[in-house]
Amino acid sequence: MAIKETSPSATRHGWPTISLDNRAIAFLMLILLCIVTAAINPAFLSVSTLFDTLRNLTVIGIFGMAALIVMLTGGIDVSFPAIGAVTAYATIKYFVDNSIDAPLIAIYGVAMLLGGSIGLINGLFVALLRLPALIVTLGMSSLLYGFSLFFLGSQNIFRVPASLSSFSRTALMTWEDVSGRTLSLHPAVLIFVGVCVLVGLMLHYTIIGRGLYALGGNRESARRIGLPVKTIEIFAFVAAGVLAAMAGMTQSMFFRNANPGAFSGMELDVIAAIVLGGASVTGGRGSVAGAVIGLTFVVLLTSSLVLIGIPAAWQKVFVGAALLLGVGVAGLRATRAQAFAPIPFSRMKG
């Protein structure tokens, strides 16, 4: 996030102008949302709201990291909700139907292996056949939901493995509010934090991470400097599949059930939130911090509308309008910056 003073040549009427990047705009929108909600309903400023926000942010946040990795390459993955729902449902169904009392890490591992395999298929289609990522993942999403309904069933599974059920009841910390009610923060929040840290380190300190930015910035230039473009692109989709499966299993753990149609329609909110946080749909730009800010804004906006008393039927309208406003402001700024950019001397000569 950057708030910077421009050079004297960019001043207006003798006063320096202030330039805000997309993350700064999203952060200011987040702060404004908190101030307005707290003014309308002071109950917003409570430990309960904090715990609920962190819990709600866990699943959508992991999905957001999956979408961000692919978006950095210049592609858009809309299959991550279907991967999360179907891999969690298939994994839980397998362990329950076969009465296998597996440890938690094995359940997550199987789901993530399935998610990575599906991501690999997406990556091969996009990288080797040069098909548009949006079309490939849209087809994969439809295929997965259809496969699940036809072969796995359409009924929710309410009996999950014992280790999953036991983990859902654990608490990282507890808090007793003024009314005597005990609030708990689930340790799955640490999964989300760990994912954010690992993705951030990967993006900034590994060759693959820098390659993701290079691929999204200019594919041909990335190839010319010797980067394994196809390998990097496939890696992005495999990583997205693994993270999507992790998010899906975490959701099933929270609610102690598996829904084959879960997360339908979530992809648009997640992608819009990431763009609000500064990522570019054409690739080459984006960050973990920006994505977290954008996703937090979406989560808080939804919970704030409930506290304010906005009917559920209108909540999607407000969320969509807020995202359009934030993305629109960022797009307008980018357009104006390009319009007022100085013309290179070489172009003036030609």
N, C-alpha and C positions, 0 to 999 in steps of 0.2 A: 504494500500500500504506500502510495507516494502523494504527498502534498508539497508542491514545489513552486518557487517564485520564478517567473520567466525572466528572460534577459531584458535589458532596457529597451531593445528594439521592438519587443513584443508588448510594450506597455500601451495602455489606452488613457488618453487625456492626462498623461504624466504619472498615472498611478500604475504600479505593477499588478499584473493579472495573476490569478492563482489557478494552477492547473491540477486537476484531480484525476487520478487514473480510475479505472472501473472499480477496482477493489475499494478505493476510498469512497466512491459514490455508494456502493453497496453497504459499506460499513456505516456511513451516515444515515442511510435509509433504515438500517437495523437499529441504530441508536434512537432515531426519531420514532420508530414503531414502539420501542420500549417506553419512551417518555409518554407518548399519547395513550398507550394501553394502561400504564400505571396511573395516569391522571384520571382516566375513566373508571378504572377498577383497581384500587390499591392492592387487592389480593394478588395481583400479578407479581408484585415484588415479594416473593416468598421462596422458601427452600423447596416447597412442593413444585412450584413452577420450574425451578432449576433442575430438579431431579427428573421431572416429566420431559423437559426439553432435551436433556442429555439422553434419556431413554429413546425418545422419538427420533432423535438425530442419529442414533447408532445405525439403524438399518438403512435409512435413506442416505446417510453419509457414506457407508461402504459402497452402496450402489453408485453414489456420486464419484468416488475414486475410480470405479470401473469405467464409468462413462468418460471421465476426464482423460484417462490414459489413451483411449481410442481417439478422442477428439483432438488431442495434441498432434496426432498423425495426419489430421485433415479429414478423418472419417467420422461418421455418426453411427453409433451402435444403439439400436432400439430394441435389441433382443435380451438385454440384461434382466428385465423383470421376468420374462418367461423362463430364462435360465434359472433364476433364483427360485421361482415357484415350482418348476417341474423337477429340478434336481433335489430339492428338499422333500417334495412329495414322494418321489421315487425311492429315495434313500430311506425315509422313515417307513414307507410301505414295505420295503424289502426286509428291514430289521424286525418289524412288527409281525409280518406274515410268517417269518421263519423263526420267530421267538428267540432271536439272538440278543442277548444282553451285552451289548458292546459298550466299550468306554466312550466317553464324549469325543475324544480326539479321533477315534475311528469313524464315528458317525460324520463328523465334520470332514474328515479326510476323504471318505467315499463321495460325499456330495461335491467337494471341491475337485476331485478327480473327474467326476462327470461334467462339472462346469467347465473345466479346462479342456476336456475333449470336445465339447460343443464349441467352445471358443476357437479351438484349433480348426474345426471345419469352417467356421466363419473366416478365419484368417487365411486359410488356403484358397477359398473362393475369391477373396478380395486381393490377396497378394499375387497369386499365381495366374488367376484368370482375369485380373484387372477389372473386376466388376465393382460397381458402386457399393460402398459399405452400407449405406442406408437401405438399398434394395435387398442386399443379401441378408442383413439382420432382420429386416421386416419379414422376409420370407421365413427365416428361421424361427422368429417369434410365433408366427401363425402355425408353422409345422409343429413346434413344441406343444403349444396349447392343444392343438388338434390331436396329436399323438397321446398326450396325457389323458384327454377325455375318452379316447377310443380304447386305448390299451390298459391304462392304469385305473381309470374310473373317475367319476365326477363327485364322489362323496368325500366330505372332509374326514380326515382321520383324527379322532380325538384321543386315541391311546398311543402315546409316543414312548420311545424307549426310556427305561428308568433313569439312565444317566442324564438324558436330556431334561426329563421332568425334575430331577433333583437339582440340576444346575439352574433351572428357571426360578427356583425358590431361594437361591443364595443371595447374599447382599454384600456389596463392597463396603458400605457404611450405612448407618441408620441415624435418624434424627426424629426427635419428639417435638411436635409443634405445640403451640399454646393451648390447643384443645385436647392435648393428650394423645393425639393420633400419631402412630409411629410410621415414619416415612423411610423408604429404603432406596438406595442407589444400586442398581444391578452391576455386577462386575463386567458384563458384556460391553460396557462403555469403554473398558480398557482395550477390547478388541478393536473398536473403532479408532481409538487413539493410536494403537499400535499400527494399524493399517495406514493411517495418515502419516505417521513418522516414517514408515518403511517406503511408502510411495514418494514422499518428499525427498528422502535420501537417495532413492533410486533415480529420481528425475535430475537431481543436481550433482551427484557424485559418481555416476556410472556412465559408461560409454553408451549403453542402451538408452538410458534416460536422456542424455544429450542428443542421441540419435532420434528420439521421438520428436523433439523440438525441431531438429534439422529436417526431418522428413516432412513435417507439417509446414515448415517455412518454405522449402523449395525442394521438391523430390529429386529433380535432376541434379541440383547442386550437391545434395546429400550422396547421390550415387557417384558423382565425379570425384568426391574427396575420399571415396573408398568405403563408405558405410554399407553394411549388409542390409540394404533397404527392405528386401522381402522378409528377411529374418526378423527385423525390428517390427515390421507390420504384423507378422504372425504372432510375435510375442505379445503385442498390445492386445490382440483379441483373446489370446490364451489367458493373460492376466485378468482381463475383464471378465471372462467366464469363471475363473477361480473366485474372484471377489464377489461376483453375483451370487454364486452358490453359497458362499459364506454368509452373505446378507440374507438369503432365503432361509437358510438353516437357523440363523439367529432369530428371525421373525417367528419361525415355527416353535423355537425354544421359548420365546417370550410368552406366546399364547397357548403353548402345549397342544398344538394341533397343526395339521398340514392341510392347506387349501390348494387344490390344483389350479385354481384360477386367480390366485393372489397376485397383487401388484399390477393388474391390468390397467393401463393408462398412466402408470407412474412415470414412464420414461420421459414424457413431455415436461412434467414438473421438474424432474431432476436435471434434464439438459438445459432448460431455461434458467434454473438456479445457478448452474455452472457458468453459463454465459453471463448472467448477472454479476458473477464474481470475477469477471475479466477474461474468461477463456474465449477463444475465437472459434467459430464453427468451421472456419477454413483451415484451422490447424496452426501450429507454431507458437501459440501464445496461451498461457494459462498457468495456474499454480494451485497447490494444495490449499494454501491459506485463502485464496480467493474463492475456491470452491466451497470451503467450509463456511465462509461468510455468507455466500449466496444460499447455501442449503439451510443454514441456521435461520436466515431471514424467512424462508418458506415455512419452516417448522414453527417458528414463533408467530408468524402471521396467522397460521391456521389455529393455533391455540389461543391467540389473542382475540380472534373473532368469536370463539366460544365464550371467553370470559366477558366480552363486551355484550354478548347476547344476539349476535347476528345469526339468523336462521341458517341451518345446514345447507339448504338449497342455494343460498347466496355465497357460500364460502368459496366455491370454485371461481365464481365471478370475480371476487375481490382478489384472490390469489393470482388469477390470470391477468387482471388489470395491473396489479402491482408489478408483476414480472415484465409485462409489456412496457410499462412506464420506465422501469430501471434499464431494461435492454435498449429501449428507444432513446433514452437520454445518452447512453453510452454510444450508440450508433450515430446520433446527431453530432456528438462531439468529435467522433472520428471523421465524419464527413466534412465538418467545418475545418478541422485541422488540416485535412488533405487539400481543401479548397484554398486555404490561405498559406499553404506551404510555399516557400520560395522556389522558383523555377531554376533548375540547374543551368549553369552557364553553357554547357555543351548543347543542351536542348535549345537555348536561346539562339545560338549560332546557327544551328541546323534549320 
